[in-house]
Amino acid sequence: MALAAERFPINTPMNKEEYYYRSIFEEHFPSESAARSVPSVPSVACSTAEALAWDTAFKNMNDPSGRAIKGVHEEAYV
């Protein structure tokens, strides 16, 4: 992640999971215009950044897969 901004200077992934998704995406769509179509915004379980403002427990989380949702996954954050 220390070099994420060098590899992906446009819409740099904010966590390892986003980095992994972006790596796969780039294999299929390597253009700059494709990179601009993949925004990196705070999200929990595919919510929007605005939705995070509704619940203070989510504000400091960035987990697009939803592992952060307590009790949903075996490895949920506690």
Sequence and secondary structure as in RCSB ss.txt:
>XXXX:A:sequence
MALAAERFPINTPMNKEEYYYRSIFEEHFPSESAARSVPSVPSVACSTAEALAWDTAFKNMNDPSGRAIKGVHEE
AYV
>XXXX:A:secstr
 TTHHHH  SS  SSHHHHHHHHHHHHH  SHHHHHTS     BTT  HHHHTT TTTTT  BTTSTTSTTTSTT
   
